Amino acid sequence: MTTLAQLAARHCKPLKGDAHRISPEDAASLLAALPGWALIEGGAAIQRTFRFKDYYQTLAFVNALAYVAHAQDHHPDLGVHYDSVVVRFSTHDVGGLSDNDFICAAKANQLA
């Protein structure tokens, strides 16, 4: 079984085409390493809501996640609120979930 630390240690790779799409079984297995994350949109994306004490901490997390997303060249959809951030990953170039989504989700967990 893959762990959070193992996922977070990996680096995203450019992926195109549905051959890189993760099966629902593999997605469920990888999701087990990501506390707080859930499959959404029929398994086409993963999402987690991160909660913070105040707006300052919320934005600090958003900025740190933006730095990681830029470094990995894999960018989440974000919903930013006063004390929370909704983070959603999906790989548009594969039409669903890829390894990159789980790698970046693990990095987000480590940031929080």
N, C-alpha and C positions, 0 to 999 in steps of 0.2 A: 504494500500500500504506500502511495506517495504521501509525504508529509508536507505541512505548511512550509517548513524551512527548505525542503528540497525544491518545492515550486518557486519560492521566493529567490532562490539562488540562481535560477535559470534566467536566460535573456530571451526576449521576444525575437522572432524571425519574421521576415516578410513572407506572407502566405497569400496565395491566390488560388481560387478554384475550390469546388466542393470536395475534392479529394482530401483536403485538409480539415474538413468539418468533422468534429468529434461526434461519435455515436452517442445516443442517449445513455447507454450502459457505461461508457467511459466517462461521460459527463457526471453521472451519479457517483462514480468512484472518486473522481477528482474533487467533487463537491464535498465529499466526506472530510477532506483535509482543510476545508475553508469554513470555520465557524461563522455563523451569521448570514451566510450567502444562501440564496435560493434560486432554483431554476424558474424562469418566467417565460411568457410568450410561447408556451408549448415546448419549452426546452431550447429555444433559439437564443436565449440570453441568460445571464446571471445578474442578480441584484442584491445589494445590501444597503441598509440604512445605518449610517454611523451617527451616533449622538454625542453631543459635546455640551460643556457647561455654559458656553456663551458664544456670541458671534465671533469674537476674536479667535477662540480656539477652532471654531468651524472654518474660518477663513485660513488659518494657519495650516489646517489639514488639507484644504483645497489647494493651496499653493504648493505644499509638499507633494501632493498627488499629481499636480500639473507638471512638476519637475520630473517625477518618475515617468509619467506618461510620455513626456517629450524625449527622455533618455531611451525609453523602450520603443518609441515610435508606434505606440498603441494607446488610443485615447478613449476614455469612457464618456458616456453621457452622464451629466451631473444635474441634480436638482439641489440647489443650495438654499438653505433656510436658516433662520436665526441660530438654532441649536442643533441642526442636523444636516447631513448630506446624503442624498440618495445617489448611489453609484451603480451604474449599469454597464456591463461589458457584453459586447457581441462583436464578431468579426465580419464586417460587411462584405469583405472580399471573398469570404468562403460561404456566405449565406447562412450563418449560424454561429455556433461556438467553435473555437479553436483552442489549442494549447495556450496561445497568447492571452486569452481572456482569464484563464486560471492562474497564469504566472502573474499578471498584473493585479488580480484580486488578492493573491497572497501577499504581494508587495504592499497593497493598500492595508491589509490586516496588520502588517508589521508597523506601518506608519501610525496607525491608530493606537 
